[in-house]
Amino acid sequence: MATLIDTVGVPQKPRHPEKQSRADSPLLRKPEWIRVKAPVSKGYSQTRDIVRSKNLHTVCEEAACPNIGECWDKKHATMMIMGDTCTRACAFCNVKTGVPSALDGDEPRHVAEAVAEMGLKHVVITSVDRDDLTDGGAEHFAAVVTAIRQNSPDTTIEILTPDFLRKEGAAETVIDSKPDVFNHNLETVPRLYLSIRPGARYFHSLRLLEKVKERDPKMFTKSGIMVGLGETREEVMQVMDDMRSAGIDFITIGQYLQPTRKHAAIDRFVHPDEFKSYETLARAKGFLMVSASPLTRSSHHAGEDFAKLQAARAARS
């Protein structure tokens, strides 16, 4: 369970100031199939130490990911660039919101050093939203990709980007840096955007992913949604169809987990059998790769899934 108050730095500063006036939502008891062990392994500690030594942030920590123990034990950490403070205020997200600090010009080098030190064969790079920057941080994203390529040429790179809403030319800058996988999550169904993702626009996000395929048809594209927010099965199926129309190769579907009482309430815990059904539907609709389970997250098992993604494309060619 994540805490609403950020105890790092300034203890009294709210982590989510925009959510302070919201009424508390009930916290539902988690079913057995969604509980995870606390992170205590040696590998977890080693990964944490590398991240700290490079002064880096990870979405694993900032978003209170339930898979952090498993991933960090294997030295798999999803780097979160451009600081730890987001300019958006999505109702589902645990990342701190507010006015971000200036970009760290040394961050691309530090990320590349951490990737090399961890010996990663596949790395996922994500970021906070930076609506305060004229390009949304696109040049910084590209610089990180370039630095990793120079330092670890055999490492495959997956990026999980913001939507670059109203940032002309930003998407093209990131696409042209040539990551192996371009991921941008739609997060939920269109009907729920106003309450769950108010700063974003569903069809803009869809168009961003379509643009990747138009500019570089060989680049893998990926997107994900959460369930348990009040969406219907029919709405999820429509999102799948929209994704396929945009040429998206890989879909992830996971259970929404409420970070605090001030965040959007969980509508229900989706049973594992329903996730299996969603997986069957998605594969029938033509996705190269599908990951659908209660604990599925965008970067969970990303390296293994990338190998499967490559194999699936080769099998169809």
C-alpha positions in Angstrom: 0.0 0.0 0.0 1.5 3.3 -1.1 1.4 6.3 1.2 -0.2 9.6 0.2 2.4 11.6 1.9 5.9 11.7 0.3 8.3 11.1 3.2 11.4 11.6 1.0 12.8 15.2 1.0 10.1 17.3 2.5 8.0 15.1 4.8 5.0 17.4 5.1 4.6 18.1 1.4 1.6 16.1 -0.1 2.6 13.7 -2.8 -0.7 14.4 -4.6 -1.8 17.9 -3.6 -4.6 17.9 -6.3 -6.2 14.9 -4.6 -6.3 16.2 -1.0 -9.8 17.5 -1.3 -11.3 14.3 -2.7 -13.5 12.1 -0.6 -11.8 8.9 0.5 -12.7 5.8 -1.5 -13.0 2.4 0.1 -10.0 0.1 -0.2 -11.2 -3.4 -1.3 -9.5 -6.5 0.2 -7.3 -8.1 -2.4 -8.1 -11.6 -3.5 -5.6 -14.4 -3.1 -4.6 -14.3 -6.7 -3.2 -10.8 -6.6 -1.1 -10.8 -3.4 2.7 -10.6 -3.7 5.6 -11.1 -1.3 7.5 -8.2 0.2 10.8 -7.5 -1.6 13.7 -8.8 0.6 16.1 -10.6 -1.7 19.8 -9.9 -2.3 19.1 -9.2 -6.0 16.5 -6.6 -5.0 19.0 -4.8 -2.7 21.7 -4.8 -5.4 19.4 -3.3 -8.0 18.2 -0.7 -5.5 21.9 0.2 -4.7 22.7 0.7 -8.4 19.7 2.9 -9.0 20.5 5.0 -5.9 24.2 5.3 -6.9 23.3 6.8 -10.3 20.6 9.1 -8.7 18.0 7.6 -10.9 14.2 7.1 -10.5 12.2 4.0 -11.4 8.6 3.7 -12.2 8.8 0.5 -10.2 9.0 2.5 -7.0 7.2 5.7 -8.0 4.1 3.9 -9.2 4.1 1.3 -6.4 4.3 -1.6 -8.8 3.4 -4.9 -7.2 6.0 -6.8 -9.2 9.0 -4.8 -7.9 10.3 -7.7 -5.7 10.3 -10.2 -8.6 11.8 -7.8 -11.2 14.5 -6.2 -9.1 15.6 -9.6 -7.9 16.5 -10.3 -11.5 18.0 -6.8 -11.9 15.2 -5.7 -14.1 14.3 -2.1 -13.4 12.3 0.3 -15.5 14.1 3.6 -15.5 11.8 6.7 -15.2 13.6 9.7 -16.7 13.0 13.5 -16.5 12.5 13.5 -12.8 10.0 12.1 -10.3 7.3 14.8 -10.6 4.6 14.6 -13.3 2.7 17.6 -14.7 -0.5 15.5 -15.1 -2.8 14.3 -12.4 -4.3 11.0 -13.5 -6.7 9.5 -11.0 -5.1 6.1 -11.1 -1.4 7.0 -10.8 0.8 7.1 -7.8 3.6 9.1 -9.4 4.1 12.4 -7.6 2.5 15.5 -9.2 3.5 19.1 -9.2 6.0 21.4 -10.7 9.0 19.4 -12.0 12.7 20.4 -11.7 14.9 21.2 -14.6 16.1 18.3 -16.7 19.4 16.7 -15.6 21.8 16.9 -18.6 23.8 14.0 -17.1 20.8 11.6 -16.9 21.3 10.0 -20.3 24.8 9.0 -19.3 23.8 7.8 -15.9 21.0 5.7 -17.3 23.4 4.1 -19.8 25.9 3.4 -17.1 23.2 1.7 -15.0 22.0 -0.4 -17.9 25.6 -1.6 -18.5 26.3 -2.2 -14.8 23.1 -4.3 -14.5 24.1 -6.2 -17.6 20.6 -5.8 -19.1 19.9 -7.5 -22.4 16.6 -5.6 -22.7 15.7 -2.3 -21.0 12.5 -0.3 -20.6 12.7 3.5 -20.3 9.7 5.5 -19.3 9.1 9.0 -18.0 6.8 11.4 -16.2 4.7 13.7 -18.4 6.5 17.0 -18.9 3.9 19.4 -20.3 6.2 22.2 -19.1 8.8 21.5 -21.8 8.3 22.8 -25.4 8.9 19.3 -26.8 7.5 17.3 -23.9 11.0 15.9 -23.3 11.3 14.3 -26.7 14.9 15.3 -27.2 15.8 14.0 -23.8 14.2 10.7 -24.5 16.1 10.4 -27.7 19.4 11.3 -25.9 18.8 8.5 -23.4 18.2 6.0 -26.3 21.4 7.1 -28.0 23.5 6.9 -24.9 22.3 3.3 -24.2 23.1 2.4 -27.8 26.6 3.8 -27.5 27.3 2.2 -24.2 25.5 -1.2 -24.6 25.0 -1.8 -28.4 23.6 -5.3 -27.9 20.9 -4.2 -25.5 17.4 -3.9 -27.0 15.5 -0.8 -25.9 11.8 -0.4 -25.2 10.4 3.0 -24.5 7.1 3.8 -22.7 6.4 7.4 -23.6 4.0 10.2 -22.6 1.5 11.2 -25.3 3.3 14.4 -26.3 0.0 16.1 -26.6 0.2 19.5 -28.5 4.0 19.0 -28.9 4.6 19.4 -32.7 7.4 17.1 -34.0 8.0 15.5 -30.6 6.8 12.0 -31.6 9.0 12.0 -34.7 12.1 12.9 -32.7 11.6 9.9 -30.4 10.7 7.5 -33.2 13.8 8.6 -35.1 16.0 7.6 -32.2 15.2 4.0 -33.2 14.1 2.2 -30.1 13.2 -1.5 -30.6 9.8 -1.1 -29.1 7.6 2.0 -28.9 5.1 1.7 -26.1 2.4 4.2 -25.1 -0.5 3.0 -22.9 -4.1 3.9 -23.6 -4.7 3.0 -19.9 -8.5 2.7 -20.1 -11.6 2.8 -22.4 -12.6 6.2 -24.0 -15.7 6.6 -21.8 -13.6 6.8 -18.6 -10.9 9.2 -19.9 -12.5 12.3 -18.3 -12.5 10.8 -14.8 -9.4 8.6 -15.0 -7.0 10.3 -17.5 -8.4 13.9 -17.8 -5.2 15.4 -19.2 -5.1 13.0 -22.1 -7.1 12.4 -25.2 -7.9 8.8 -26.3 -7.7 9.3 -30.0 -4.6 11.4 -29.8 -2.9 8.5 -27.9 -4.1 6.1 -30.5 -2.9 8.3 -33.3 0.5 8.5 -31.7 1.0 4.8 -32.0 -0.4 4.7 -35.5 2.2 7.4 -36.4 5.0 5.2 -35.2 4.0 2.5 -37.8 3.7 5.1 -40.6 7.2 6.4 -39.9 8.9 3.1 -39.2 6.8 0.1 -40.2 9.4 -2.3 -38.7 9.3 -0.8 -35.2 7.3 -2.8 -32.7 4.4 -1.0 -31.1 2.8 -1.8 -27.8 0.0 -0.5 -25.6 -1.8 -1.5 -22.5 -5.0 -0.9 -20.5 -6.1 -1.5 -16.9 -9.3 -3.3 -16.0 -11.4 -3.0 -12.9 -12.2 0.7 -13.3 -15.8 0.2 -14.4 -15.3 -0.6 -18.0 -17.5 -3.2 -19.8 -16.3 -6.2 -21.7 -17.6 -4.7 -24.9 -15.6 -1.6 -24.3 -12.4 -3.6 -23.8 -13.1 -5.4 -27.1 -13.6 -2.1 -28.9 -10.2 -0.8 -27.6 -8.6 -4.0 -28.9 -10.2 -3.3 -32.3 -8.9 0.3 -32.2 -5.4 -0.9 -31.4 -5.4 -3.3 -34.2 -6.6 -0.6 -36.6 -3.6 1.4 -35.5 -1.3 -1.5 -36.2 -0.3 -2.2 -32.6 1.6 -5.4 -32.2 1.5 -6.1 -28.5 -1.3 -5.5 -26.0 -1.0 -5.7 -22.2 -4.1 -6.0 -19.9 -3.7 -5.9 -16.1 -5.7 -5.3 -12.9 -6.0 -1.7 -11.7 -4.7 -1.5 -8.1 -5.7 1.6 -6.1 -2.6 3.3 -4.6 -4.5 5.3 -1.8 -8.0 6.2 -0.7 -7.7 9.4 -2.6 -7.2 7.7 -6.0 -9.9 6.3 -8.3 -11.8 3.5 -6.6 -11.5 -0.1 -7.8 -14.8 -1.2 -9.3 -13.9 -4.9 -9.0 -11.1 -7.4 -9.0 -11.2 -9.2 -12.4 -10.9 -13.0 -12.1 -8.0 -14.7 -13.7 -10.4 -16.6 -16.0 -11.6 -13.3 -17.4 -8.0 -12.4 -18.2 -7.5 -15.7 -20.0 -10.7 -14.9 -22.0 -9.3 -11.4 -22.9 -6.1 -13.1 -24.0 -7.9 -15.5 -26.3 -9.9 -12.6 -27.8 -6.8 -10.4 -28.4 -4.9 -13.2 -30.1 -7.9 -13.9 -32.3 -7.9 -10.2 -33.3 -4.4 -10.5 -34.6 -2.0 -9.2 -32.0 1.5 -10.6 -32.3 1.8 -10.7 -28.5 -0.6 -10.6 -25.6 0.0 -10.4 -21.9 -3.2 -10.5 -19.8 -3.3 -11.3 -16.1 -4.0 -9.6 -12.8 -0.4 -8.7 -12.3 0.5 -7.8 -15.9 2.2 -4.4 -16.2 3.8 -2.8 -19.2 7.3 -3.7 -18.4 6.7 -7.0 -16.5 8.7 -9.7 -18.2 9.5 -7.2 -21.0 12.7 -9.0 -22.0 11.2 -12.4 -22.3 8.1 -10.9 -24.1 10.3 -9.1 -26.6 11.9 -12.4 -27.6 8.4 -13.9 -28.1 7.4 -10.8 -30.1 10.3 -11.2 -32.5 9.5 -14.9 -32.9 5.8 -14.2 -33.6 6.7 -11.7 -36.3 9.2 -14.2 -37.9 6.6 -16.9 -37.8 4.1 -14.8 -39.8 6.6 -13.6 -42.4 
